[in-house]
Amino acid sequence: MRATLAPLLLALAAWTIPACGGPEHDLVVYASHDQEHSEPIIQMFEELTGLTVHAQYDVEQNKTVGLVNRIRAEAGNPYADVFWNNEIAHTIRLKEAGLTQPAESEATRTMPEEFRDSEGHWVGFAARARVIMYSPELLAARGAKLPPNILDMSASAYAGHGGLARPLTGTTLTHFAVLSQKLGRERVLQWLHNSRETDLSYTNGNATVMRRVCQNDFPWCLTDTDDAAAAVANGYPMQVVYPNQTENLRGTLLIPNTVCMISGAKNPEAAQQFIDFLVSPEVEEYLAKSRSKQIPLNPKVTLNLPPEDLPLPYRDYEVLAVDWEATAAELDVVQDEFQKLFIQ
Amino acid sequence: MPSPLRHPAALQGLAVLIALGLVIGPLGPLLWAVLRGDAITQLSEPRVALVFWRSVWMAALSAGLAVAVGLPLAILAYRTRIWGAELLAMLMPLTLLLPPLLMAQGWNGLTGWDGLWASVFVLGMCYAPLPALLASRALRTQSAAAHETALMLGGRKLALREMVRTARPAVILGASLAFLFAITDFAVPDYMAALGETFGVYPGHVYTHFRDDDYWSGARAAAPLVLLCGLVLYLGLWARDHWGAEEVGSERQAQSMDWGRQTALTSLIGWSLLSLTLLAPLVRIVYELGVAGPEAPGTWSTRASESVQAALDRGREDIGRSFRNGAMAGGLALLLAPALAHLLVRTKGWCGRSIMTLTALPLLAPGVGYGMGAISFANRPGWSNFYQGTGLVVLVFAGRFLPIAVFLLAERFRSVPRSRDDAAVLHGLSYPRRLIQVFVAPQASAWLLAATLVVVFAVRELDLAILLPGANQSAAVRYFNALHFARDGFVAAFGLLIAILLFLPVMAYAAWTSLCRRDD
């Protein structure tokens, strides 16, 4: 027994000890974006600069809040240099908590003002729109109609035929925080409460609700453009509507990716280089042409795509004006209320 | 001068200290929340209490279902002559290698089932192999005399009853573990609560509190769950001690029971049970490899082959890292588990049970809480190499999944006759040699299986993979990331690839032992 155990232990030690020191790197990036797209972009950056990046990724069940939590937990001794968030509200919450630092540059200043922080702590790029995706075939088969705007989704004429993600994480939480900030907390909470009395379906995420439409559980859903694009890429004949929020509150909500430098980052120069690279037209163009069809925000991006391939904000649909700071503050308050409503 | 580790107390004490160190380091705040009585105050809010008790009865039903399926499956596979019994026994644990969410999607895709009962069903099927695996050894080592007497006096019915009696203690512990896994599972109920009346579960409450700015909020929310899981485990161990008669005397083990003319029927039952736990959702997952909408280009097979190719290309390195981390955690468990399992077998009464319950805390606590605790423990100036390296990952994974190895091994150690251990003591063998020669060597297969289970759970672990720098670039993160972003074909292919790779050593071992048996 001893004879067999000793080589086993030696082999384990030989395998273990070299790995215990951790990887050598010039920059640590936390990315909550789709790994299939963020990974090649990080590799492009490495090839371009010769720097080595230690990338860390996030996933659905912890959707942005996994890495956000980690940044908070690591605040005393930050490990991340850059946080690439696939939405915006949690980035602003990190700023409010004093966990980010200004990272303004010529490159970041090319982005529209409504999608960057006035103090330079974060900058938005490559957005997703909150849209209604539907199956024309199933809609016709059921004799159903699409809700004309977001708040009408819960009306009895529409609710039984559609669904959305529970507003507990990700872009749906941000969306309802925006609505709460714009329309008033009481109204949104009442709306959510009423919608649970009607037959509106709630799933655990935007991808799930999209899948439910693809498998004909219901004909329409509120989701993100990248999920709708995934459904079409998977061969499902889906259509998309860019809705207003209410009859009076016009415009579709755009939620950008955001990037920020972590306060106390150990590699600030490399971090700034990476931020500049992310907001460059090349990266936005790459993301726009990818399977997820992210919407470019940089005015320098020139896409030769027809509107039916990638409708563009302001040109093809109205955009909802959002005060992101106020939204992040609102999110802090309403997420507890949403949890009480949905976890029962 | 003889080494102090020659004494049982010294080696066992060292193993307990290491195991407790792995508990107290990352879980200090959570334990404090439990001790402060936050578990009770949390439940004073009616909404929280409602969700908590719903989770309790859902998990209890899932555990009951796991036993209802797992025990007959274990009896049929390990102790009766049905068609393909060896294959059945070999395939049975495969369910544990698949993420429960994948099983939920498989069942939902097959049947369209949704809601609370579907969630109970899926969790029951996912964890049925736990009582089955724990019962398997007890069934295999049943005394021939007891079995033959029962068969002679009461026929197959009494013989079956005797098998159930023999397996009962292990099954109770298996049911406790199934309960623990089911009550802490968030992904399956979250996925199943989509259509019809939605429902929340307690892990959802815990998870949302861990997202707050303050770790204590999550720790307080988790306190009732940890306390309940601790109690269930303690009671499982108590029941196991209370009803578990130690095998003494008979060296001759009972033969497999022949079903005669009922072989076809019992074989059908056995394979039907395996279809519920594994084959049916697996078929759906395989179908998912190339499934697409009507406008997708190519055929099912071309899309499936593209999915497999993508899984191999993109996921290969992550799989390698996950397996390396898991293997190291399994290796550490190989070293620690025998002494702890022996302590569990030999220490009677509340003391032994309490030590084991404490040691099992990392398994009972939410992964996100354990991970956050590990960050606050290890992320210090001057510790950066340790914090970002594999060393921390191995310690944390081993700490979290060690209890599984210990419980499995303890069940096997229990079948070693006390007389053999006493003889070794009289012969003057030191404790480490006794432990190896009397317990580990005859149970080498269980020892390796226990370590394999640690590897399996480490490879599957998601929360810790997100939170620990050295574990992040892993198969679990890539898998769930792709799941979120609707790469359905990739997800199916990658999930199957991981499962196959995890299962290869088990299959190789089973084939090898089967060959050895034939040679004998």
Boltz contact constraints between the chains, C-beta under 6 A:
constraints:
  - contact:
      token1: [A, 1]
      token2: [B, 436]
      max_distance: 6.0
  - contact:
      token1: [A, 1]
      token2: [B, 441]
      max_distance: 6.0
  - contact:
      token1: [A, 12]
      token2: [B, 331]
      max_distance: 6.0
  - contact:
      token1: [A, 16]
      token2: [B, 328]
      max_distance: 6.0
  - contact:
      token1: [A, 19]
      token2: [B, 390]
      max_distance: 6.0
  - contact:
      token1: [A, 20]
      token2: [B, 389]
      max_distance: 6.0
  - contact:
      token1: [A, 20]
      token2: [B, 390]
      max_distance: 6.0
  - contact:
      token1: [A, 20]
      token2: [B, 391]
      max_distance: 6.0
  - contact:
      token1: [A, 21]
      token2: [B, 385]
      max_distance: 6.0
  - contact:
      token1: [A, 21]
      token2: [B, 389]
      max_distance: 6.0
  - contact:
      token1: [A, 22]
      token2: [B, 385]
      max_distance: 6.0
  - contact:
      token1: [A, 22]
      token2: [B, 388]
      max_distance: 6.0
  - contact:
      token1: [A, 22]
      token2: [B, 389]
      max_distance: 6.0
  - contact:
      token1: [A, 34]
      token2: [B, 485]
      max_distance: 6.0
  - contact:
      token1: [A, 35]
      token2: [B, 481]
      max_distance: 6.0
  - contact:
      token1: [A, 56]
      token2: [B, 472]
      max_distance: 6.0
  - contact:
      token1: [A, 57]
      token2: [B, 477]
      max_distance: 6.0
  - contact:
      token1: [A, 57]
      token2: [B, 481]
      max_distance: 6.0
  - contact:
      token1: [A, 59]
      token2: [B, 477]
      max_distance: 6.0
  - contact:
      token1: [A, 59]
      token2: [B, 480]
      max_distance: 6.0
  - contact:
      token1: [A, 59]
      token2: [B, 481]
      max_distance: 6.0
  - contact:
      token1: [A, 60]
      token2: [B, 480]
      max_distance: 6.0
  - contact:
      token1: [A, 60]
      token2: [B, 484]
      max_distance: 6.0
  - contact:
      token1: [A, 62]
      token2: [B, 466]
      max_distance: 6.0
  - contact:
      token1: [A, 65]
      token2: [B, 211]
      max_distance: 6.0
  - contact:
      token1: [A, 66]
      token2: [B, 466]
      max_distance: 6.0
  - contact:
      token1: [A, 70]
      token2: [B, 467]
      max_distance: 6.0
  - contact:
      token1: [A, 73]
      token2: [B, 372]
      max_distance: 6.0
  - contact:
      token1: [A, 73]
      token2: [B, 375]
      max_distance: 6.0
  - contact:
      token1: [A, 74]
      token2: [B, 379]
      max_distance: 6.0
  - contact:
      token1: [A, 77]
      token2: [B, 379]
      max_distance: 6.0
  - contact:
      token1: [A, 77]
      token2: [B, 381]
      max_distance: 6.0
  - contact:
      token1: [A, 201]
      token2: [B, 195]
      max_distance: 6.0
  - contact:
      token1: [A, 202]
      token2: [B, 198]
      max_distance: 6.0
  - contact:
      token1: [A, 203]
      token2: [B, 194]
      max_distance: 6.0
  - contact:
      token1: [A, 204]
      token2: [B, 190]
      max_distance: 6.0
  - contact:
      token1: [A, 204]
      token2: [B, 191]
      max_distance: 6.0
  - contact:
      token1: [A, 207]
      token2: [B, 484]
      max_distance: 6.0
  - contact:
      token1: [A, 207]
      token2: [B, 486]
      max_distance: 6.0
  - contact:
      token1: [A, 230]
      token2: [B, 486]
      max_distance: 6.0
  - contact:
      token1: [A, 234]
      token2: [B, 292]
      max_distance: 6.0
  - contact:
      token1: [A, 234]
      token2: [B, 293]
      max_distance: 6.0
  - contact:
      token1: [A, 235]
      token2: [B, 292]
      max_distance: 6.0
  - contact:
      token1: [A, 235]
      token2: [B, 293]
      max_distance: 6.0
  - contact:
      token1: [A, 235]
      token2: [B, 295]
      max_distance: 6.0
  - contact:
      token1: [A, 235]
      token2: [B, 296]
      max_distance: 6.0
  - contact:
      token1: [A, 236]
      token2: [B, 293]
      max_distance: 6.0
  - contact:
      token1: [A, 237]
      token2: [B, 295]
      max_distance: 6.0
  - contact:
      token1: [A, 339]
      token2: [B, 208]
      max_distance: 6.0
  - contact:
      token1: [A, 343]
      token2: [B, 51]
      max_distance: 6.0
  - contact:
      token1: [A, 343]
      token2: [B, 200]
      max_distance: 6.0
  - contact:
      token1: [A, 343]
      token2: [B, 204]
      max_distance: 6.0
  - contact:
      token1: [A, 343]
      token2: [B, 205]
      max_distance: 6.0
  - contact:
      token1: [A, 344]
      token2: [B, 47]
      max_distance: 6.0
  - contact:
      token1: [A, 344]
      token2: [B, 200]
      max_distance: 6.0
